[in-house]
Amino acid sequence: MLQLLMYKPKVAMLDEPDSGLDVDGIAIIGRSIARLARKVLRY
């Protein structure tokens, strides 16, 4: 994750981003991905 912040790639593939998270953590990840998708896809 630190490398993503440092290098700011246009695309990043995360392998099992919800691995080891509780229900609240999974919800936060889901909202973050949805927010990013809206920003990137402009809808």
Secondary structure, 3 states (H helix, E strand, C coil): CHHHHHHCCCCCCCCCCCCCCCHHHHHHHHHHHHHHHHHHHCC
